[in-house]
Amino acid sequence: MKQLSPLDAQFIDAENSDAQTSMAIASIAIFDGPAPAYDEFLTAIKGRLAHVPIYRRKLHQVPLGLGPPVWADDPDFDLRYHVRHTAVPAPGDDAQLASLMARVMGQRLDRDYPLWEYWLVEGLRDGRWALISKIHHSMVDGVSGTDLYRVIFDSTPEPSPPAFDCWQGSDPPSPLALAAQAALDLAVLPARSALALRGALADPAGAVRQAASTARAVAKLAGSARPATPSSLSGPIGRQRRYACARASLSDIKAIKAALGGTVNDVVLAAIAGAYRDLLLSRGEEPAAHMVPSLVPVSMRAAGEESNYENRVSILVTDLPVEIADPAERLARVSAEMAELKAARETLAAETLVTVGRYTPYPLASLVVRLGYRLPQREIVTVTTNVPGPRQPLYGLGRRLVELIPYVPIATSLRTGVSIFSYCDRMTFGVTADYASVPDIDVLAEGIEKGVAELLALASTPPGRDGQLVTS
């Protein structure tokens, strides 16, 4: 059995704390046709399971919450339970696919089984088909979830042979064994903490520099934790979801970056800020400063660690400047704030909190997380996550993968979230929203495409005599 890391366990605690929360992440992979037969697809997935051992492990809670949950083999693993087959009605366009995605993601994964599902979807227009991949966030983060596509699919149209597989499920751990292991972990925790302290004392100068840097980062992160300016974007949510998507060309995003400055991430955040501005105005609300603070997950993986499927993320909190009407000025503000956050190493603060969690008794750490989800939350309004994907085409059963569209979960009082994914020269935006409170999700999705188009128009405008862009 494998114990969940403190960060992975937090996603389980989040669901335990809030009945409206499902912490599954997902994506839609759209392929050229024709769609494979269900049994053909099932056989293909079976041939890759040896590369993804966590797909045959289920979650086990430790009695009395003495320790974090563990992954252990599911001796009754049934691939047909996890691989589903469905179709969308005509005309099979974005609206039908988004509606299906919302229904699939509105249901929690059943903890009596390994926490993942694949949905083979037929009926898309132009003879295409799709795969909805739904995986609990405690198993993967965005980067490692993307790496799964390289495992399940192929880099050439010729399908690779099935992997050698000698898996035999072991018996599940008994509650007594789980409790005993957790008790042992609690007993040795002081010794582990002492070893960590001794390691720090071996390099006192380095420890002081690390402490000072962390203190500055914590102060910066704490400064972000002030209540957001009230708006309709934040409030209670239900369990059901809405979903929509937007698209852009990665080449266009890079052209904007080259002409107007910033990074690719800055450009997409500025476009998303413009979309939230449109949404507020369409609701008759005046956009104001600090109205849309966004959680921005940041990968902490080193190169080569993509196939380690546990979560390796930290966070930034940035204000999306919805109060700024001018797109170029909005981008400049986003770029300046992101540069300031990186200089302050705000991610270090969140990473340090995760590290502290490794030396905190699990019952206490779990209690803090669960209380955090139950207490009113007014500091964060949305989540915005950007994951770079494969730059080369992938293939499923010989069919070319045309597009990947991501999904990010929402929780507590976050009524919307936007995930961004790049594949080849395509950039897609998956917009998640609470069903009851965001019936106008299309305003947000269309606003993202409009925001990119506005920036691209400015990037294509020649400078005037004073070097400034000419915007008639």
C-alpha positions as CSV (number, residue, x, y, z in Angstrom):
1,M,0.0,0.0,0.0
2,K,1.1,3.6,-0.6
3,Q,0.3,6.4,1.7
4,L,-1.1,9.6,0.2
5,S,1.1,12.7,0.5
6,P,-0.1,15.6,2.7
7,L,-1.1,17.5,-0.5
8,D,-2.9,14.6,-2.1
9,A,-4.8,13.9,1.2
10,Q,-6.0,17.5,1.2
11,F,-8.2,16.8,-1.9
12,I,-9.8,13.9,0.0
13,D,-10.4,16.1,3.0
14,A,-11.9,18.7,0.8
15,E,-14.6,16.3,-0.3
16,N,-15.1,15.0,3.2
17,S,-15.8,18.6,4.3
18,D,-18.2,19.8,1.6
19,A,-21.0,17.7,0.1
20,Q,-21.1,20.1,-2.9
21,T,-17.5,19.5,-3.9
22,S,-16.1,16.9,-6.3
23,M,-12.3,17.1,-6.6
24,A,-12.0,15.3,-9.9
25,I,-10.1,16.9,-12.7
26,A,-10.8,16.1,-16.3
27,S,-10.3,16.7,-20.0
28,I,-11.9,16.0,-23.3
29,A,-9.7,14.6,-26.1
30,I,-11.3,14.9,-29.5
31,F,-10.2,12.6,-32.3
32,D,-10.7,12.3,-36.0
33,G,-13.1,9.5,-36.9
34,P,-14.3,6.9,-37.2
35,A,-15.0,6.0,-33.6
36,P,-13.6,2.7,-32.4
37,A,-15.9,-0.1,-31.2
38,Y,-16.2,-0.2,-27.5
39,D,-14.5,-3.6,-27.2
40,E,-11.7,-2.4,-29.4
41,F,-11.2,0.6,-27.2
42,L,-11.4,-1.5,-24.0
43,T,-8.7,-3.8,-25.3
44,A,-6.4,-0.8,-26.1
45,I,-6.8,0.6,-22.6
46,K,-6.2,-2.8,-21.0
47,G,-2.9,-3.0,-22.9
48,R,-1.7,0.2,-21.2
49,L,-2.7,-0.4,-17.6
50,A,0.7,-1.9,-16.7
51,H,2.1,1.6,-17.3
52,V,-0.4,3.2,-14.9
53,P,-0.5,1.1,-11.7
54,I,-2.5,3.6,-9.8
55,Y,-5.5,2.9,-12.0
56,R,-5.9,-0.4,-10.3
57,R,-5.6,0.9,-6.7
58,K,-8.5,2.1,-4.6
59,L,-8.6,4.4,-1.6
60,H,-8.7,3.1,2.0
61,Q,-9.4,5.4,4.9
62,V,-7.5,4.9,8.1
63,P,-9.7,4.1,11.1
64,L,-10.4,7.1,13.4
65,G,-8.5,9.4,10.9
66,L,-5.2,8.5,12.6
67,G,-3.3,8.8,9.3
68,P,-3.7,9.9,5.7
69,P,-5.6,7.5,3.4
70,V,-3.6,4.9,1.4
71,W,-3.7,3.5,-2.1
72,A,-3.9,-0.3,-2.2
73,D,-4.6,-2.9,-5.0
74,D,-8.3,-3.5,-5.8
75,P,-8.4,-7.3,-6.1
76,D,-11.9,-7.0,-7.8
77,F,-10.7,-4.5,-10.4
78,D,-13.1,-4.4,-13.4
79,L,-12.0,-2.4,-16.4
80,R,-15.6,-2.3,-17.8
81,Y,-16.8,-0.4,-14.8
82,H,-14.2,2.4,-15.5
83,V,-14.5,2.6,-19.3
84,R,-18.0,3.9,-20.2
85,H,-19.6,4.2,-23.6
86,T,-22.0,7.0,-24.6
87,A,-23.0,9.3,-27.5
88,V,-24.1,12.9,-27.8
89,P,-27.3,13.9,-29.8
90,A,-27.2,15.6,-33.1
91,P,-25.7,17.9,-34.2
92,G,-22.9,16.8,-31.9
93,D,-21.4,20.3,-31.6
94,D,-19.7,22.0,-28.6
95,A,-23.0,22.6,-26.9
96,Q,-23.9,18.9,-26.8
97,L,-20.4,17.9,-25.7
98,A,-20.3,20.6,-23.0
99,S,-23.7,19.4,-21.6
100,L,-22.4,15.9,-21.4
101,M,-19.2,17.0,-19.7
102,A,-21.2,19.0,-17.1
103,R,-23.3,15.9,-16.3
104,V,-20.3,13.6,-16.0
105,M,-18.5,16.0,-13.8
106,G,-21.5,16.8,-11.6
107,Q,-21.2,13.3,-10.1
108,R,-18.6,12.3,-7.5
109,L,-16.3,9.4,-8.2
110,D,-17.3,6.3,-6.1
111,R,-14.7,5.5,-3.5
112,D,-15.6,1.9,-3.6
113,Y,-13.6,1.7,-6.8
114,P,-10.4,3.2,-8.1
115,L,-11.0,6.9,-8.6
116,W,-11.1,7.3,-12.4
117,E,-13.4,7.0,-15.4
118,Y,-13.0,7.1,-19.2
119,W,-16.0,7.9,-21.3
120,L,-15.9,6.9,-25.0
121,V,-18.1,9.5,-26.7
122,E,-19.6,9.0,-30.2
123,G,-21.8,11.2,-32.3
124,L,-19.6,14.3,-32.7
125,R,-20.0,16.3,-35.9
126,D,-17.6,15.7,-38.8
127,G,-17.5,12.0,-37.9
128,R,-15.3,12.6,-34.9
129,W,-15.3,11.0,-31.4
130,A,-14.0,12.0,-28.0
131,L,-12.6,10.6,-24.8
132,I,-13.6,12.2,-21.5
133,S,-10.9,11.4,-18.9
134,K,-12.1,11.9,-15.3
135,I,-9.5,11.4,-12.5
136,H,-9.5,12.4,-8.9
137,H,-7.2,15.2,-8.0
138,S,-5.6,13.1,-5.2
139,M,-4.2,10.8,-7.9
140,V,-2.7,13.4,-10.3
141,D,-2.2,17.1,-10.9
142,G,-2.5,18.9,-14.2
143,V,1.1,18.1,-15.4
144,S,1.1,14.4,-14.5
145,G,-2.5,14.1,-15.8
146,T,-1.2,15.4,-19.1
147,D,1.6,12.9,-19.1
148,L,-1.0,10.1,-18.9
149,Y,-2.0,11.0,-22.5
150,R,1.5,10.1,-23.6
151,V,1.1,6.7,-21.9
152,I,-2.4,5.9,-23.1
153,F,-1.9,7.2,-26.7
154,D,0.8,6.9,-29.3
155,S,3.2,9.4,-30.9
156,T,2.6,7.8,-34.4
157,P,-0.5,6.6,-36.2
158,E,0.8,3.0,-35.7
159,P,-0.6,1.7,-32.4
160,S,2.1,0.4,-30.1
161,P,1.8,-3.2,-28.8
162,P,0.2,-3.9,-25.4
163,A,2.6,-3.8,-22.5
164,F,3.6,-7.0,-20.7
165,D,1.2,-7.2,-17.7
166,C,1.5,-9.8,-14.9
167,W,-0.6,-7.8,-12.4
168,Q,-2.4,-9.8,-9.7
169,G,-4.3,-7.8,-7.1
170,S,-3.2,-8.3,-3.5
171,D,-5.5,-8.6,-0.6
172,P,-6.7,-5.2,0.8
173,P,-5.1,-4.0,4.1
174,S,-7.2,-4.7,7.2
175,P,-8.4,-1.8,9.3
176,L,-6.1,-3.0,12.1
177,A,-3.1,-2.9,9.8
178,L,-3.9,0.6,8.7
179,A,-4.4,1.8,12.2
180,A,-1.2,0.2,13.4
181,Q,0.8,1.8,10.6
182,A,-0.7,5.2,11.3
183,A,0.1,4.9,15.0
184,L,3.7,4.0,14.1
185,D,4.0,7.0,11.8
186,L,2.7,9.2,14.6
187,A,5.3,7.7,17.0
188,V,8.3,8.3,14.7
189,L,7.2,11.8,13.7
190,P,9.2,13.6,16.4
191,A,12.3,11.8,15.3
192,R,11.7,12.8,11.7
193,S,11.2,16.4,12.7
194,A,14.5,16.2,14.7
195,L,16.4,14.9,11.7
196,A,15.0,17.7,9.6
197,L,16.0,20.3,12.2
198,R,19.5,18.8,12.4
199,G,19.8,19.0,8.6
200,A,19.0,22.7,8.8
201,L,21.5,23.3,11.7
202,A,24.2,21.8,9.6
203,D,24.0,24.8,7.3
204,P,23.0,27.7,9.6
205,A,23.7,30.4,7.1
206,G,21.6,28.7,4.4
207,A,18.8,28.1,7.0
208,V,18.7,31.8,7.9
209,R,18.5,32.8,4.2
210,Q,15.8,30.2,3.6
211,A,13.8,31.4,6.7
212,A,14.1,35.1,5.6
213,S,13.0,34.3,2.1
214,T,10.1,32.2,3.3
215,A,9.1,35.0,5.7
216,R,8.9,37.5,2.9
217,A,6.9,35.1,0.8
218,V,4.5,34.4,3.6
219,A,4.0,38.1,4.2
220,K,3.3,38.6,0.5
221,L,0.8,35.7,0.4
222,A,-0.9,37.0,3.6
223,G,-1.3,40.3,1.9
224,S,-3.3,38.6,-0.8
225,A,-5.7,37.1,1.8
226,R,-8.0,40.1,2.3
227,P,-11.7,39.8,1.4
228,A,-12.5,40.4,-2.3
229,T,-14.7,43.3,-3.4
230,P,-18.2,41.8,-3.3
231,S,-19.8,40.7,-6.5
232,S,-22.1,38.0,-7.9
233,L,-19.0,35.9,-8.9
234,S,-18.7,34.5,-5.4
235,G,-21.2,32.8,-3.2
236,P,-22.8,29.4,-2.3
237,I,-22.6,26.7,-5.0
238,G,-24.4,23.4,-5.6
239,R,-23.2,20.1,-6.8
240,Q,-24.3,20.4,-10.5
241,R,-22.1,22.1,-13.1
242,R,-22.1,24.0,-16.3
243,Y,-19.3,23.8,-18.8
244,A,-18.1,25.7,-21.9
245,C,-15.0,26.1,-23.9
246,A,-13.1,28.8,-25.8
247,R,-10.2,28.5,-28.3
248,A,-7.2,30.5,-29.4
249,S,-4.1,30.0,-31.6
250,L,-0.9,29.5,-29.6
251,S,0.9,31.4,-32.4
252,D,-1.5,34.3,-31.9
253,I,-0.8,34.3,-28.1
254,K,3.0,34.3,-28.8
255,A,2.6,37.1,-31.3
256,I,0.8,39.2,-28.6
257,K,3.5,38.4,-26.1
258,A,6.2,39.5,-28.6
259,A,4.5,42.8,-29.5
260,L,3.0,43.8,-26.1
261,G,5.3,42.1,-23.6
262,G,4.7,39.7,-20.8
263,T,4.6,35.9,-20.9
264,V,2.2,33.5,-22.6
265,N,0.6,33.0,-19.2
266,D,0.2,36.8,-18.7
267,V,-1.5,37.1,-22.1
268,V,-4.1,34.4,-21.3
269,L,-4.7,35.8,-17.8
270,A,-5.3,39.3,-19.3
271,A,-7.8,37.8,-21.8
272,I,-9.6,36.0,-19.0
273,A,-9.7,39.2,-16.9
274,G,-11.4,40.9,-19.9
275,A,-13.9,38.1,-20.0
276,Y,-14.8,38.5,-16.3
277,R,-15.1,42.2,-17.0
278,D,-17.6,41.4,-19.7
279,L,-19.5,39.1,-17.4
280,L,-19.8,41.7,-14.7
281,L,-20.9,44.4,-17.1
282,S,-23.5,42.1,-18.6
283,R,-25.0,41.6,-15.1
284,G,-25.2,45.3,-14.5
285,E,-22.2,45.3,-12.0
286,E,-19.4,47.9,-12.2
287,P,-16.0,46.1,-12.2
288,A,-13.8,47.2,-9.4
289,A,-10.3,46.6,-8.1
290,H,-9.7,43.4,-6.1
291,M,-13.1,42.0,-7.3
292,V,-11.6,38.8,-9.0
293,P,-8.6,37.5,-7.0
294,S,-7.6,34.2,-8.6
295,L,-5.9,31.1,-7.3
296,V,-3.2,30.2,-9.8
297,P,-1.7,26.7,-9.3
298,V,2.0,26.5,-10.2
299,S,3.8,23.2,-11.0
300,M,6.8,22.5,-8.8
301,R,8.0,19.5,-10.8
302,A,11.6,19.2,-12.0
303,A,12.2,18.1,-15.5
304,G,11.7,14.4,-15.8
305,E,9.2,14.1,-12.9
306,E,6.1,14.2,-15.1
307,S,5.4,10.5,-14.6
308,N,5.4,10.8,-10.8
309,Y,1.6,11.0,-10.5
310,E,1.3,12.6,-7.0
311,N,0.6,16.3,-6.8
312,R,3.6,18.6,-7.1
313,V,2.0,22.1,-7.1
314,S,2.2,25.3,-5.2
315,I,0.0,28.4,-5.6
316,L,0.0,32.1,-6.4
317,V,-2.9,34.5,-5.7
318,T,-3.2,37.3,-8.3
319,D,-5.8,40.0,-8.9
320,L,-7.4,39.8,-12.4
321,P,-7.7,43.6,-13.2
322,V,-11.3,43.6,-14.3
323,E,-11.5,47.3,-13.5
324,I,-9.3,48.2,-16.4
325,A,-11.1,48.8,-19.7
326,D,-8.1,49.0,-22.0
327,P,-6.8,45.6,-23.1
328,A,-3.1,46.6,-23.4
329,E,-3.2,48.3,-20.0
330,R,-4.8,45.2,-18.5
331,L,-2.0,43.0,-19.9
332,A,0.6,45.4,-18.5
333,R,-1.0,45.2,-15.1
334,V,-1.1,41.4,-15.2
335,S,2.5,41.2,-16.3
336,A,3.7,43.6,-13.6
337,E,1.8,41.8,-10.8
338,M,2.9,38.3,-11.9
339,A,6.5,39.5,-12.1
340,E,6.2,41.0,-8.6
341,L,4.7,37.7,-7.2
342,K,7.5,35.7,-8.8
343,A,10.1,38.0,-7.4
344,A,8.6,37.7,-3.9
345,R,8.7,33.9,-4.4
346,E,5.1,33.6,-3.2
347,T,5.0,30.0,-4.3
348,L,7.7,29.4,-1.7
349,A,5.2,30.2,1.0
350,A,2.7,27.7,-0.1
351,E,5.4,25.1,-0.7
352,T,6.7,25.7,2.8
353,L,3.2,25.1,4.2
354,V,3.1,21.8,2.4
355,T,6.5,20.9,3.8
356,V,5.3,21.8,7.3
357,G,2.4,19.5,6.7
358,R,4.8,16.5,6.4
359,Y,5.9,17.1,10.0
360,T,2.4,17.8,11.4
361,P,0.4,15.0,12.9
362,Y,-2.1,14.0,10.3
363,P,-5.2,14.2,12.5
364,L,-4.3,17.9,13.3
365,A,-3.5,18.7,9.6
366,S,-6.7,17.1,8.4
367,L,-8.8,19.0,11.0
368,V,-7.3,22.3,9.8
369,V,-8.1,21.5,6.1
370,R,-11.6,20.4,6.9
371,L,-12.3,23.5,9.0
372,G,-10.9,25.7,6.3
373,Y,-13.4,24.3,3.8
374,R,-16.3,24.8,6.3
375,L,-15.5,28.4,7.3
376,P,-16.7,31.2,5.1
377,Q,-14.2,32.0,2.3
378,R,-14.2,35.5,0.8
379,E,-10.5,35.9,-0.3
380,I,-10.5,33.9,-3.5
381,V,-13.1,34.3,-6.3
382,T,-11.9,31.9,-9.0
383,V,-9.2,29.5,-10.0
384,T,-7.1,29.8,-13.2
385,T,-4.7,27.1,-14.2
386,N,-2.5,26.8,-17.3
387,V,-1.0,23.5,-18.2
388,P,1.3,23.1,-21.2
389,G,0.6,20.0,-23.3
390,P,2.3,18.0,-26.0
391,R,3.8,20.0,-28.9
392,Q,3.7,16.9,-31.2
393,P,0.5,15.2,-32.4
394,L,-0.8,12.1,-30.5
395,Y,-2.9,9.3,-31.8
396,G,-5.5,7.0,-30.3
397,L,-6.0,3.6,-32.1
398,G,-4.5,5.2,-35.2
399,R,-6.8,8.2,-35.1
400,R,-5.2,11.7,-34.8
401,L,-5.9,13.6,-31.6
402,V,-7.3,16.9,-32.8
403,E,-7.9,18.9,-29.6
404,L,-7.6,18.7,-25.8
405,I,-10.0,20.7,-23.7
406,P,-9.4,20.8,-19.9
407,Y,-11.7,20.9,-16.9
408,V,-10.9,22.4,-13.4
409,P,-13.1,21.6,-10.3
410,I,-14.6,24.4,-8.3
411,A,-15.3,24.4,-4.5
412,T,-16.4,26.4,-1.5
413,S,-17.6,29.8,-2.8
414,L,-15.8,29.7,-6.2
415,R,-18.7,29.8,-8.7
416,T,-16.4,29.7,-11.8
417,G,-13.0,28.4,-12.8
418,V,-10.9,28.5,-16.0
419,S,-8.4,25.9,-17.1
420,I,-6.0,26.4,-20.1
421,F,-4.3,23.8,-22.1
422,S,-2.0,23.9,-25.1
423,Y,-1.6,21.1,-27.7
424,C,0.4,21.5,-30.9
425,D,-0.6,25.1,-32.0
426,R,-4.0,25.1,-30.3
427,M,-4.9,26.7,-27.0
428,T,-8.1,25.7,-25.3
429,F,-9.9,27.2,-22.3
430,G,-12.3,25.0,-20.3
431,V,-14.8,27.1,-18.2
432,T,-16.4,25.4,-15.2
433,A,-19.3,27.0,-13.4
434,D,-21.9,26.3,-10.8
435,Y,-25.2,25.4,-12.5
436,A,-27.6,27.5,-10.5
437,S,-25.7,30.7,-10.2
438,V,-24.0,31.0,-13.6
439,P,-26.6,30.5,-16.3
440,D,-24.6,33.0,-18.4
441,I,-21.4,30.9,-18.7
442,D,-21.3,31.5,-22.5
443,V,-20.6,35.2,-21.8
444,L,-17.4,34.2,-20.0
445,A,-16.3,31.7,-22.6
446,E,-17.0,34.1,-25.5
447,G,-15.3,36.9,-23.6
448,I,-12.1,34.9,-23.5
449,E,-12.0,34.7,-27.3
450,K,-12.9,38.3,-27.5
451,G,-10.1,39.2,-25.1
452,V,-7.5,37.4,-27.2
453,A,-8.9,39.0,-30.4
454,E,-8.6,42.5,-28.9
455,L,-5.0,41.9,-27.8
456,L,-4.1,40.4,-31.2
457,A,-5.6,43.5,-32.9
458,L,-3.4,45.8,-30.8
459,A,-0.4,43.6,-31.4
460,S,-1.0,43.9,-35.1
461,T,-1.3,47.7,-35.0
462,P,1.8,49.6,-36.1
463,P,3.3,52.1,-33.6
464,G,2.7,55.8,-34.1
465,R,5.5,58.4,-34.3
466,D,5.9,58.5,-30.6
467,G,6.3,54.8,-30.4
468,Q,2.9,54.2,-29.0
469,L,0.2,52.0,-30.5
470,V,-2.3,53.8,-32.7
471,T,-5.8,52.8,-31.5
472,S,-8.3,54.9,-33.4
